[in-house]
Amino acid sequence: MISENIKTVKENIGAACKRSGRNPEDVVLINVSKTKPLEMLREAYAAGSRDFGENKVQELCDKIPEMPEDIRWHMIGHLQTNKIKYIIGRTALIHSVDTLHLAEAIEKEAAKKEIVADILVEVNIAGEDSKFGTSDIEENKALIRSVSGLSHLRLCGLMTIAPYTEDPETNRPYFKALRELIYNDDMRDFFPDRPVLSMGMSGDYEVAVEEGATHVRVGTGIFGERNYT
Ligand SMILES: *Cc1c(COP(=O)(O)O)cnc(C)c1O
């Protein structure tokens, strides 16, 4: 079941790449395994998945020691400063840096461990009240500039959570806007040569890939609906 879902998602990513003249190898499929039991993660691992996304520090810390060491763990959820110490050095990428306060707290923990933490700035591109980060472009530019000055952080790119929608086309302008923020003349130098664009979820990842996503975060499309009760 899970391996078939992964195959389908990969085929869809491949088709979206073909439509937009991109190389499928430039798109990382993050298996969003939050709330799902280890058996399901192991099934995805057996199918070849090595990138997993979690949104809670506790759950991430419980799962890491139970799974193979070659997994790249992605922290995709809101991060509280007092919990950074539990995950610092254990994640491949922190996607959810939404304030300078949080960036500085990560900087401090990374410095303590003498490591450089790879991070993304989270942009609330559609300006939804329910989402973290700001939609104000000038505020985001200021955050990007400030984060770039922190020596134990490596700003790898940007992340956004687009609105929930029945029609993925309605999110296309948001994905486009996130990409444009990186390739903006006065921002480009703050990012590496091959910047990360973490955008697209189960409902809209194909459109996100067409608009340049390098990392898509797919949960339901791989593991099925989540049960939060
Ligand atoms: C849960 C979650 C996802 C995956 O959502 P699906 O719609 O199940 O694919 C992606 N990104 C973030 C930040 C999430 O919290």
The ligand as an ORCA input file, in Angstrom:
! r2SCAN-3c Opt
* xyz 0 1
  C       1.262     17.740      7.879
  C       2.131     18.599      7.049
  C       2.377     18.289      5.698
  C       1.753     17.126      4.967
  O       0.388     17.354      4.737
  P      -0.467     16.384      3.789
  O      -1.577     17.245      3.315
  O      -0.931     15.263      4.642
  O       0.404     15.941      2.695
  C       3.240     19.119      5.005
  N       3.831     20.177      5.574
  C       3.614     20.504      6.872
  C       4.317     21.671      7.445
  C       2.769     19.724      7.647
  O       2.561     20.060      8.924
*
